[in-house]
Amino acid sequence: MNELLQNPAVQAGVVPFLMALAASAVLGSTRFLGLGQVGGFLALVALAIGFSFEPMTAMRKLIVLGTASGLAVLLLEVPRQPRKEAAWGVLALLALGTVWMLWRLLVQRELPLALLAGGLSVAFVVALAASMLHVSARSPIEGAAAGVMIGLGMGALAVLGASAVLALAAISVGAGAGAALLVQMLRGQSAPVGASIALPAATVAALAGVLATQTASLPWFALLPVLAAPWAVRLVPARLQAVWLRAFAAAALALVPMLVAVAVAWAAAPGAS
């Protein structure tokens, strides 16, 4: 059993999916379905990374922010909450969290380069999260499908950027979003969630992506196609009413920009032919 749990595929995919599925089965009829992804992410941390926070490295800050995304779900989904104001507040906190995660890396650079790297990183994280909130509010099924592909695709990008631990983090939340999608498919209807169904997946995947550009060899421009993934799912034809068909169509559409991102990273990798 210990040998099985040491397998990266089990740590990042199987266990987080099962943990998120168990939580999602309980939360499937509530507005808090997105919390299942946090459970899957914490399962990955327990198995592969550990909960030690000394020293407070950028990766450990990512773990804190990924866990805190569960609080953002609660903030967005509490009944009678002014959702627009709450969404802006979540995005502002996410921007500050991105700067906090990268702070030690940025202060080691000259000021113009630090401002450029920090500004681009914040813009990417906030843009991806905002897009996911918008798309998920329109359709929880399409939002969850986009979360799956963004998590798994960012995991592939991190692998190409030579960062195994960031790949595990991104894949774990992609698996968690897959659990949220599967629960809706089995129930045959969208969850009554607001806009937060894939917020933890988008948060962890986006932070892993920018961290891979700062600490590994992932080129920053490989992240640009990722921003199209949430919007691609809006191309699902309106005539597709069956939940299973909409889920598969949305996942297929979100996969396209992620494949483009992987192709760009592959072409830019050292030694690529």
C-alpha positions, 0 to 999 in steps of 0.5 A, a space after each residue: 500500500 505504501 508503495 502504491 501511495 508513492 506513485 505520482 499518478 496516485 498521489 496527484 490523480 487517484 487519491 485527490 479525485 476520490 477525496 474530492 468525489 466523496 466531498 462532492 457527493 455530499 455537497 452536490 446539492 448545495 452551493 458549496 460544491 467547489 470545496 471538494 477540490 480543496 479536499 483533493 488538493 490537501 490530500 495531495 499535500 499530505 501525500 507528496 509535499 507535507 504540511 511543514 511551513 518552515 521556511 515559508 517558500 513560494 511553494 508553501 505559500 501556494 499551499 496556503 493560498 490553495 487552501 484559502 480558496 475554500 474560504 473564497 468559495 464560502 464568501 461567494 456562496 453564502 446566501 444573500 451575499 452581494 455576489 458582485 462585490 464579493 467577487 471583486 473582493 476575492 479577485 483583489 485578495 487573489 492579486 495580493 496573494 500572488 504578490 505575496 507568493 512571489 515576493 522573495 523571488 521578485 525582490 531579488 531582481 532589479 526593480 523594472 524586471 520585478 515590476 514587469 514579472 509581478 504585474 504579468 503574474 498578477 494579471 494572469 492569475 486574476 484574469 483566469 480566475 475572473 473568467 472562470 467565475 464568469 463562465 461558471 456563473 453561466 453554467 456550473 457544468 461548463 465551469 467544472 469542465 474548464 476547471 478539469 482541463 485547466 488543472 490537467 493542462 497546467 500540470 502538463 505545462 509544469 512538467 515541460 517546465 521541469 517542476 514536478 511538484 507544481 505539476 502534482 498540485 495542478 493535476 490534483 485540482 484538475 482531478 477535483 474539478 473532475 469529481 465536481 463535473 462527474 457528480 453533476 453528470 450522475 445527478 443529471 442536472 447542474 449543481 445549484 452553485 453560484 460562480 465558485 464551482 471551479 475557483 479552487 482549481 483555477 486558483 491553484 492552477 494559475 498560481 502553479 503556472 506563474 510559479 513555474 515561469 519564475 522558478 522553473 523553465 516554463 516560458 511565460 508566453 506558454 500561459 497565454 493560450 490558457 486564458 482562452 480555455 474558460 471562454 472556449 466552453 461558451 461555444 457549446 451549442 445551446 441545442 445540447 441539453 443533456 448534461 453528459 453531452 454538454 459536459 463532454 463538449 465543454 471539456 473537448 472545447 477547453 482542451 483545445 487551448 490547453 493543447 495549444 499551450 502545451 505545444 508552445 511550451 514543447 516548442 520552446 523547450 531546450 532541445 526541441 526539434 
